[in-house]
Each structure stands twice: as C-alpha cells, then as structure tokens.
Amino acid sequence: MPYVVCAKWTVKDGHEQEVEEVVRALAEPSRAEPGNVFYQANRDPEDPRVWFFYELYADRAAYDAHGASEHFQRLGHGVAIPLLASRERAFYETWGALEERAPC
C-alpha cells in the first residue's frame, strides 16, 4: 500500500543556508530510490527556516529504506537534523483513487 510521509523541519537561526544545501543534495538521490514515487521539498515563503516535505513511497519498507540510505544517513542525520530547532513527521497510507489506478 502506498505510504505517505509529511515532514516539517524548522531550522535553528543562522543555519538556513546549510540546511538548504542539504535539502538540494538530498533531492536527486531520494527520488532515485527504487521505492520512491514522489519526493518534494517545499520552503515557507514567509519564514526561510521552515521546510515541508511531501514524500510518497511504494510501501512502508521503501520509506524505511530511505531512512537507512547512505545519503540520508550522511546528509539528513549527519548534517541537517542536528541543525533543526524542531522536526515533525506524520505518516499516512493512501487509499482510493491512487490505489485503483496502478500499483506503485
């Protein structure tokens, strides 16, 4: 079943540029993961410290593989996450139209 992750990162003051660089570096390898269906980072236009991520994976195992990937361990956990004031995540399973169209 397709698995959705919505994440919100709020960056500590003064670290906006460092985290932006990490977000840019994570996009391509995250999108190239075999179980990734969609990966989009979004930045709050009024507060450059706030990022919102919408991610869609083939299933929970694909999301777990993303978290364990070399690039996320190195860049996400190794660089960006320590620079965050807060990190929120919400998880969903899709149902309805997406499932009916085609399996991920």
Buried (B, 14 or more C-beta within 10 A) or exposed (E): EBBBBEBBBBBBEEBBEBBBEBBEBBEEBBEEBEBBBEBEBEBEEEEEBBBBBEBBBBBBEBBEBBEEBEBBEEBBEEBBBEBBEEEEEEEEEBEEEBEEEEEB
